[in-house]
Amino acid sequence: MATENFSAALRAPASASSVPSTAHPMAVPGYGKRSAPDQAPRRTDDFLLLPERERYIAAFIDRLPEGAAMTVKTLARQLPRYGQQAVSTALTALSVAGYLRRIRRLAGDGDQVRWVFRTFWSRTARDNEWWTTFLAAEDGRSPSETQVSASPAPAPPAVPQQPEPDPASDPAPDPAPHPGRPSPAYDALAQLGCTDPRLALSAADCATLEGLAQEWLERGATPAHLVQALTAGLPAEPIISPRGFVRRRLTDKKPPHRPTTTTSTAPPRLLVECTKCGTPGRPEALPDGLCRTCRPGTPTPPEPAASAVAHHVHQRVDALRALTRTP
């Protein structure tokens, strides 16, 4: 009769089998272990490249059911071979290797919300890009939203300024007065003469300039803003051609286009927790599931050198000895 050839490193003593029993405690509904999608089928050589302790604990976690409690204390109670410190260190190593991520997410709506803590587990090791994309989808964001774009929106194409034609030599006939109910742009132009009589426009002038004024309103300006911009800082001398003067100001002082994209300010509903210290952050801000402080290679503040302290003590002792020798 053929027997299964399990790896010796995965084989645990009878008192701490790597295959979990039904006695393993379950977390509160909504918490605990969650399996990541698209994992490879379970094999006897899973986690073969990991160190013995991490391989043993990974095999144990892999066989836990959905919703199983994943706290360090709970796992250490189920694994007598290792204590809480060893389990915590192993979980950190498994996070760096791409097998798990600890997360917290908001559950509920309105005022009835709470943080739910979960551990996503993947039998297949994943890189940081995969975890960031997967957790962004869990948070309801698109993968492109996980990267902050530093490039501004493209500016509208510049329109070359045309020289102002002489009203007296303009051969184009004046349009007919505005029929029906005037537009807000037309009304704003008609109010210029009430603000300053030198800018009084005829009905034909208002109809001619209405298109330029309408561009201001389409770019977010209000009729009051339009009137204020056209009448502010008028020259002291008489204005010979009100229509030409207003046309030039409508062109030269035209406001910019409003941005077409808006930045979402909604708070995130899912945060990754540092596997080592529990500090929360965005998935893209915690590569390997570790915060900046816990990440290997992060410089630590320098400590006072022991040799410098010892040197100071020796100097003091030498000075005291010199005093005792003084007659």
Secondary structure as GFF3:
##gff-version 3
##sequence-region A 1 327
A	DSSP	three_ten_helix	14	16	.	.	.	ID=ss1
A	DSSP	beta_strand	32	35	.	.	.	ID=ss2
A	DSSP	alpha_helix	52	62	.	.	.	ID=ss3
A	DSSP	alpha_helix	72	78	.	.	.	ID=ss4
A	DSSP	alpha_helix	84	96	.	.	.	ID=ss5
A	DSSP	beta_strand	100	109	.	.	.	ID=ss6
A	DSSP	beta_strand	112	121	.	.	.	ID=ss7
A	DSSP	alpha_helix	128	138	.	.	.	ID=ss8
A	DSSP	three_ten_helix	143	146	.	.	.	ID=ss9
A	DSSP	three_ten_helix	167	169	.	.	.	ID=ss10
A	DSSP	alpha_helix	184	190	.	.	.	ID=ss11
A	DSSP	alpha_helix	192	195	.	.	.	ID=ss12
A	DSSP	three_ten_helix	197	199	.	.	.	ID=ss13
A	DSSP	alpha_helix	203	218	.	.	.	ID=ss14
A	DSSP	alpha_helix	223	231	.	.	.	ID=ss15
A	DSSP	alpha_helix	242	252	.	.	.	ID=ss16
A	DSSP	beta_strand	270	273	.	.	.	ID=ss17
A	DSSP	beta_strand	280	281	.	.	.	ID=ss18
A	DSSP	three_ten_helix	283	285	.	.	.	ID=ss19
A	DSSP	three_ten_helix	287	289	.	.	.	ID=ss20
A	DSSP	alpha_helix	306	325	.	.	.	ID=ss21
###
